[in-house]
Amino acid sequence: IKDACSRKVIATAMSTTMTTDLVEEALRRARILRPNAPRKVIIHSDRGTQFTSEQMYECCRELHLDQSMGRTGVCWVNAMIESQWSVLKAEFYDRYEWDTPQQAIQGVE
């Protein structure tokens, strides 16, 4: 989870698969780490199924997050987070050898 105002990564959750549970874990970590954040916060994502699920809707409602999603086919609305992924891959993952996915996950967290 990246804060668009400070441009800092404030929470992570990693797995070998991208599920709504994974996204929910990251959102809950972010809320715990930023307890003084405004009560209403906007969470922006693409239209992946993990972000459009009923589970995600309920999680966002519970955490007082307003969901925002880019339109289909409009790639630049996610440019900030795509840039973050690029840096993580180039500056971290591509520089090391990982025997297991768990080692890579622990390396970031």
ChimeraX attribute file (.defattr): number of C-alpha atoms within 10 A of each C-alpha:
attribute: neighborCount
match mode: 1-to-1
recipient: residues
	/A:1	18
	/A:2	17
	/A:3	13
	/A:4	13
	/A:5	6
	/A:6	8
	/A:7	12
	/A:8	11
	/A:9	13
	/A:10	16
	/A:11	19
	/A:12	18
	/A:13	18
	/A:14	17
	/A:15	11
	/A:16	9
	/A:17	7
	/A:18	13
	/A:19	14
	/A:20	19
	/A:21	14
	/A:22	16
	/A:23	19
	/A:24	19
	/A:25	15
	/A:26	18
	/A:27	23
	/A:28	17
	/A:29	16
	/A:30	19
	/A:31	18
	/A:32	12
	/A:33	12
	/A:34	12
	/A:35	9
	/A:36	8
	/A:37	11
	/A:38	9
	/A:39	10
	/A:40	11
	/A:41	14
	/A:42	12
	/A:43	17
	/A:44	19
	/A:45	16
	/A:46	17
	/A:47	14
	/A:48	12
	/A:49	12
	/A:50	18
	/A:51	20
	/A:52	15
	/A:53	14
	/A:54	12
	/A:55	14
	/A:56	19
	/A:57	14
	/A:58	13
	/A:59	19
	/A:60	19
	/A:61	13
	/A:62	9
	/A:63	14
	/A:64	16
	/A:65	20
	/A:66	13
	/A:67	16
	/A:68	13
	/A:69	15
	/A:70	14
	/A:71	10
	/A:72	8
	/A:73	7
	/A:74	9
	/A:75	11
	/A:76	9
	/A:77	15
	/A:78	14
	/A:79	10
	/A:80	12
	/A:81	18
	/A:82	13
	/A:83	11
	/A:84	14
	/A:85	12
	/A:86	11
	/A:87	12
	/A:88	13
	/A:89	12
	/A:90	10
	/A:91	11
	/A:92	13
	/A:93	14
	/A:94	10
	/A:95	9
	/A:96	10
	/A:97	9
	/A:98	13
	/A:99	8
	/A:100	8
	/A:101	12
	/A:102	12
	/A:103	12
	/A:104	17
	/A:105	15
	/A:106	9
	/A:107	12
	/A:108	12
	/A:109	10
